[in-house]
């Protein structure tokens, strides 16, 4: 599997570059936006609600506790960096790839 441009290994897990569309009609990991993973959340970008929704969405997609996922950069921007603790970059990439393939299969 080729490395995804939006996943990087860290000492305690991985980081994800994510582009967020807040106030979307539906939530989900929807594809790639440039060199970032694109996600949609229904929460507005107010009072950290969209950031919390992104953390919850990523944690659910990876099958890990939300406490292991956090926005570490870009909290006031649509372009964010998400830290994933306790799960290696390869495992993160495989889980995200599975979600993207499932989504492509469901819509096609």
Z-matrix of the N, CA and C atoms (Angstrom, degrees):
N
C 1 1.453
C 2 1.523 1 108.43
N 3 1.323 2 116.61 1 127.57
C 4 1.463 3 120.74 2 177.36
C 5 1.513 4 109.70 3 -67.37
N 6 1.331 5 117.29 4 144.60
C 7 1.460 6 118.92 5 178.32
C 8 1.531 7 111.16 6 -65.40
N 9 1.306 8 115.85 7 137.11
C 10 1.461 9 120.82 8 177.12
C 11 1.524 10 108.15 9 -79.00
N 12 1.325 11 118.24 10 137.73
C 13 1.466 12 120.54 11 -177.42
C 14 1.521 13 113.44 12 -66.96
N 15 1.327 14 117.58 13 -17.13
C 16 1.460 15 120.70 14 -176.28
C 17 1.525 16 113.84 15 -94.84
N 18 1.337 17 118.88 16 0.86
C 19 1.466 18 122.60 17 -179.48
C 20 1.523 19 109.70 18 -117.83
N 21 1.339 20 116.22 19 131.68
C 22 1.469 21 121.66 20 174.96
C 23 1.514 22 109.83 21 -133.76
N 24 1.325 23 115.22 22 143.98
C 25 1.464 24 120.64 23 177.91
C 26 1.525 25 110.39 24 -76.47
N 27 1.327 26 115.83 25 145.42
C 28 1.456 27 123.00 26 173.12
C 29 1.523 28 107.88 27 -130.05
N 30 1.331 29 116.94 28 174.45
C 31 1.469 30 120.60 29 -179.76
C 32 1.520 31 112.78 30 -59.21
N 33 1.330 32 116.92 31 -38.72
C 34 1.465 33 119.33 32 -175.52
C 35 1.523 34 113.79 33 -112.32
N 36 1.345 35 116.94 34 15.86
C 37 1.458 36 119.21 35 178.70
C 38 1.510 37 112.60 36 159.60
N 39 1.330 38 115.40 37 -115.26
C 40 1.468 39 120.59 38 -177.02
C 41 1.517 40 110.15 39 -154.55
N 42 1.320 41 115.53 40 163.97
C 43 1.460 42 121.01 41 169.66
C 44 1.522 43 108.39 42 -122.95
N 45 1.302 44 114.61 43 149.31
C 46 1.457 45 122.78 44 178.08
C 47 1.515 46 108.70 45 -121.55
N 48 1.326 47 116.97 46 135.43
C 49 1.458 48 121.63 47 169.47
C 50 1.517 49 105.64 48 -92.22
N 51 1.329 50 115.79 49 124.30
C 52 1.460 51 121.23 50 -173.01
C 53 1.526 52 109.90 51 -129.67
N 54 1.326 53 115.87 52 137.16
C 55 1.458 54 122.31 53 171.99
C 56 1.522 55 106.58 54 -107.65
N 57 1.337 56 116.74 55 124.99
C 58 1.464 57 121.92 56 -171.68
C 59 1.519 58 111.42 57 -109.76
N 60 1.322 59 115.48 58 134.55
C 61 1.458 60 121.62 59 170.00
C 62 1.525 61 107.32 60 -108.65
N 63 1.349 62 117.41 61 101.40
C 64 1.466 63 119.85 62 177.98
C 65 1.522 64 111.31 63 -77.57
N 66 1.302 65 116.75 64 166.96
C 67 1.475 66 123.68 65 178.48
C 68 1.529 67 112.80 66 55.43
N 69 1.305 68 116.48 67 33.94
C 70 1.469 69 120.85 68 177.92
C 71 1.528 70 109.57 69 -79.15
N 72 1.301 71 116.19 70 161.09
C 73 1.468 72 121.21 71 178.38
C 74 1.524 73 111.44 72 -69.94
N 75 1.343 74 116.53 73 -32.57
C 76 1.459 75 121.58 74 179.38
C 77 1.530 76 108.85 75 -134.78
N 78 1.331 77 116.11 76 163.67
C 79 1.457 78 121.30 77 178.36
C 80 1.513 79 110.08 78 -108.12
N 81 1.332 80 115.13 79 148.51
C 82 1.446 81 118.76 80 174.13
C 83 1.509 82 112.83 81 160.46
N 84 1.320 83 114.21 82 167.64
C 85 1.459 84 121.82 83 171.71
C 86 1.513 85 104.92 84 -87.01
N 87 1.341 86 116.74 85 118.55
C 88 1.466 87 119.40 86 -168.43
C 89 1.519 88 115.20 87 -111.18
N 90 1.319 89 118.62 88 -10.80
C 91 1.456 90 118.88 89 178.95
C 92 1.510 91 112.34 90 152.61
N 93 1.326 92 114.59 91 -152.86
C 94 1.463 93 122.26 92 -177.69
C 95 1.526 94 108.08 93 -114.46
N 96 1.313 95 115.85 94 139.09
C 97 1.468 96 122.81 95 177.31
C 98 1.526 97 106.49 96 -127.75
N 99 1.326 98 116.88 97 99.97
C 100 1.464 99 120.21 98 -174.48
C 101 1.522 100 109.52 99 66.20
N 102 1.325 101 116.74 100 -118.63
C 103 1.467 102 121.75 101 177.11
C 104 1.529 103 111.54 102 -107.22
N 105 1.332 104 116.00 103 21.38
C 106 1.463 105 121.49 104 -178.33
C 107 1.523 106 110.60 105 -121.68
N 108 1.308 107 114.64 106 157.42
C 109 1.454 108 122.12 107 172.16
C 110 1.525 109 106.88 108 -81.52
N 111 1.329 110 118.28 109 131.54
C 112 1.467 111 120.47 110 179.97
C 113 1.513 112 109.58 111 -98.42
N 114 1.334 113 114.88 112 129.43
C 115 1.458 114 121.26 113 176.93
C 116 1.521 115 109.25 114 -128.64
N 117 1.321 116 114.81 115 150.63
C 118 1.457 117 121.66 116 175.10
C 119 1.517 118 108.65 117 -117.72
N 120 1.329 119 115.75 118 137.42
C 121 1.464 120 121.42 119 174.75
C 122 1.520 121 108.32 120 -131.69
N 123 1.324 122 116.49 121 148.96
C 124 1.459 123 121.11 122 179.64
C 125 1.523 124 111.85 123 -80.34
N 126 1.312 125 117.60 124 -19.72
C 127 1.471 126 121.91 125 -177.77
C 128 1.528 127 110.96 126 -67.47
N 129 1.327 128 115.88 127 147.15
C 130 1.467 129 119.81 128 176.11
C 131 1.532 130 110.45 129 -79.80
N 132 1.321 131 116.73 130 160.12
C 133 1.466 132 119.62 131 179.66
C 134 1.530 133 111.67 132 -82.61
N 135 1.310 134 116.75 133 49.72
C 136 1.460 135 122.97 134 -178.46
C 137 1.516 136 110.23 135 -121.98
N 138 1.323 137 115.75 136 140.67
C 139 1.473 138 121.98 137 173.50
C 140 1.529 139 112.01 138 51.08
N 141 1.327 140 117.36 139 37.43
C 142 1.467 141 122.75 140 175.35
C 143 1.531 142 114.08 141 69.41
N 144 1.331 143 117.45 142 8.89
C 145 1.471 144 119.79 143 -176.91
C 146 1.521 145 112.78 144 -65.45
N 147 1.327 146 117.75 145 -42.58
C 148 1.470 147 119.70 146 179.62
C 149 1.524 148 110.40 147 -65.72
N 150 1.338 149 118.07 148 -39.97
C 151 1.468 150 120.70 149 178.40
C 152 1.524 151 111.05 150 -60.68
N 153 1.329 152 117.01 151 -44.47
C 154 1.472 153 120.50 152 179.16
C 155 1.528 154 110.68 153 -64.21
N 156 1.338 155 116.30 154 -38.18
C 157 1.470 156 119.69 155 178.66
C 158 1.528 157 110.86 156 -65.74
N 159 1.338 158 117.19 157 -38.70
C 160 1.469 159 120.84 158 177.71
C 161 1.528 160 109.79 159 -64.27
N 162 1.320 161 117.40 160 -45.49
C 163 1.471 162 120.78 161 178.85
C 164 1.526 163 110.67 162 -58.44
N 165 1.317 164 116.82 163 -44.93
C 166 1.470 165 121.31 164 179.95
C 167 1.524 166 111.04 165 -63.63
N 168 1.336 167 116.82 166 -43.68
C 169 1.466 168 121.86 167 -179.78
C 170 1.527 169 111.64 168 -62.38
N 171 1.328 170 116.79 169 -46.50
C 172 1.470 171 120.96 170 179.97
C 173 1.531 172 110.25 171 -64.82
N 174 1.330 173 116.46 172 -44.34
C 175 1.471 174 119.95 173 179.53
C 176 1.530 175 111.28 174 -59.65
N 177 1.318 176 115.78 175 -43.67
C 178 1.470 177 119.98 176 179.61
C 179 1.530 178 110.50 177 -63.66
N 180 1.328 179 117.26 178 -42.48
C 181 1.468 180 121.15 179 179.92
C 182 1.523 181 111.57 180 -63.62
N 183 1.335 182 116.15 181 -34.09
C 184 1.469 183 120.79 182 -178.58
C 185 1.521 184 112.69 183 -88.82
N 186 1.324 185 117.61 184 -10.96
C 187 1.462 186 121.32 185 -179.16
C 188 1.518 187 113.19 186 71.43
N 189 1.341 188 116.22 187 34.83
C 190 1.463 189 120.67 188 179.56
C 191 1.523 190 109.52 189 -127.21
N 192 1.325 191 115.82 190 167.55
C 193 1.463 192 121.14 191 179.18
C 194 1.526 193 110.30 192 -67.54
N 195 1.330 194 116.18 193 143.40
C 196 1.454 195 120.44 194 178.53
C 197 1.524 196 111.92 195 -60.30
N 198 1.310 197 117.57 196 -26.79
C 199 1.468 198 121.05 197 178.90
C 200 1.529 199 111.96 198 -64.68
N 201 1.335 200 118.26 199 -15.40
C 202 1.467 201 122.59 200 178.25
C 203 1.521 202 112.93 201 -94.06
N 204 1.328 203 116.64 202 5.23
C 205 1.467 204 121.86 203 -178.41
C 206 1.517 205 108.28 204 -127.80
N 207 1.336 206 117.22 205 129.35
C 208 1.461 207 118.95 206 178.87
C 209 1.527 208 111.69 207 -150.36
N 210 1.332 209 114.77 208 146.55
C 211 1.457 210 121.64 209 173.50
C 212 1.529 211 106.35 210 -75.43
N 213 1.336 212 116.91 211 120.17
C 214 1.467 213 120.65 212 -178.12
C 215 1.522 214 112.63 213 -110.75
N 216 1.318 215 117.70 214 -12.10
C 217 1.466 216 121.72 215 176.19
C 218 1.523 217 108.37 216 -154.88
N 219 1.335 218 115.75 217 145.17
C 220 1.454 219 120.27 218 177.53
C 221 1.508 220 114.55 219 84.09
N 222 1.317 221 118.35 220 27.39
C 223 1.463 222 120.16 221 -176.23
C 224 1.523 223 112.99 222 -60.83
N 225 1.315 224 118.14 223 -23.93
C 226 1.472 225 121.86 224 179.46
C 227 1.529 226 111.82 225 -106.92
N 228 1.330 227 117.21 226 12.19
C 229 1.458 228 122.76 227 -175.68
C 230 1.523 229 110.09 228 -123.48
N 231 1.314 230 116.71 229 161.16
C 232 1.471 231 120.09 230 172.66
C 233 1.527 232 110.92 231 -74.40
N 234 1.332 233 116.99 232 -26.44
C 235 1.467 234 121.50 233 176.98
C 236 1.521 235 108.23 234 -90.82
N 237 1.309 236 116.16 235 117.73
C 238 1.463 237 121.76 236 -174.36
C 239 1.513 238 110.93 237 -127.50
N 240 1.331 239 114.96 238 157.83
C 241 1.452 240 121.68 239 171.19
C 242 1.528 241 105.97 240 -115.35
N 243 1.315 242 115.22 241 126.24
C 244 1.457 243 122.29 242 -176.24
C 245 1.525 244 109.03 243 -111.83
N 246 1.328 245 116.96 244 127.31
C 247 1.464 246 121.49 245 175.07
C 248 1.523 247 108.94 246 -91.36
N 249 1.326 248 115.22 247 135.82
C 250 1.463 249 122.45 248 175.96
C 251 1.524 250 106.27 249 -120.81
N 252 1.309 251 116.81 250 115.72
C 253 1.460 252 121.41 251 -179.52
C 254 1.534 253 111.21 252 -98.28
N 255 1.319 254 115.33 253 141.37
C 256 1.450 255 120.44 254 174.18
C 257 1.522 256 115.62 255 82.22
N 258 1.318 257 116.90 256 10.76
C 259 1.471 258 120.74 257 179.21
C 260 1.523 259 106.77 258 -143.25
N 261 1.304 260 117.38 259 124.83
C 262 1.453 261 121.96 260 -176.44
C 263 1.520 262 113.25 261 -70.43
N 264 1.331 263 115.17 262 161.20
C 265 1.461 264 121.31 263 -177.56
C 266 1.525 265 112.08 264 -58.11
N 267 1.316 266 117.28 265 -41.19
C 268 1.475 267 119.77 266 -179.88
C 269 1.534 268 111.28 267 -63.45
N 270 1.331 269 116.87 268 -43.46
C 271 1.465 270 120.24 269 179.23
C 272 1.529 271 111.19 270 -65.78
N 273 1.336 272 116.58 271 -38.71
C 274 1.464 273 120.66 272 176.52
C 275 1.522 274 109.66 273 -62.10
N 276 1.309 275 116.31 274 -47.48
C 277 1.463 276 121.26 275 -179.32
C 278 1.529 277 110.90 276 -60.16
N 279 1.316 278 117.17 277 -43.56
C 280 1.464 279 120.59 278 179.88
C 281 1.528 280 111.44 279 -63.70
N 282 1.344 281 116.76 280 -42.38
C 283 1.465 282 120.50 281 -179.76
C 284 1.524 283 111.25 282 -65.55
N 285 1.332 284 116.88 283 -43.84
C 286 1.466 285 120.79 284 178.64
C 287 1.533 286 109.99 285 -65.89
N 288 1.329 287 116.50 286 -41.07
C 289 1.462 288 120.28 287 177.25
C 290 1.514 289 111.71 288 -59.31
N 291 1.319 290 116.44 289 -40.22
C 292 1.463 291 120.89 290 178.18
C 293 1.530 292 110.25 291 -62.51
N 294 1.337 293 116.94 292 -43.76
C 295 1.468 294 120.81 293 178.76
C 296 1.526 295 110.32 294 -61.76
N 297 1.326 296 116.63 295 -45.74
C 298 1.468 297 120.25 296 -179.33
C 299 1.530 298 111.72 297 -64.13
N 300 1.333 299 116.84 298 -41.43
C 301 1.471 300 119.86 299 177.99
C 302 1.527 301 110.72 300 -65.23
N 303 1.322 302 117.06 301 -40.50
C 304 1.478 303 120.78 302 178.45
C 305 1.508 304 110.47 303 -62.37
N 306 1.314 305 115.92 304 -42.14
C 307 1.481 306 120.72 305 -179.52
C 308 1.528 307 109.73 306 -64.76
N 309 1.340 308 117.84 307 -42.39
C 310 1.457 309 121.34 308 179.31
C 311 1.529 310 110.40 309 -63.41
N 312 1.329 311 115.82 310 -40.17
C 313 1.456 312 120.77 311 -179.77
C 314 1.531 313 110.21 312 -67.10
N 315 1.350 314 117.05 313 -41.65
C 316 1.472 315 121.29 314 -178.83
C 317 1.515 316 112.05 315 -65.70
N 318 1.330 317 117.20 316 -36.39
C 319 1.464 318 119.43 317 -176.82
C 320 1.525 319 112.94 318 -88.92
N 321 1.317 320 117.67 319 -6.83
C 322 1.458 321 119.07 320 -177.05
C 323 1.428 322 115.71 321 -111.88
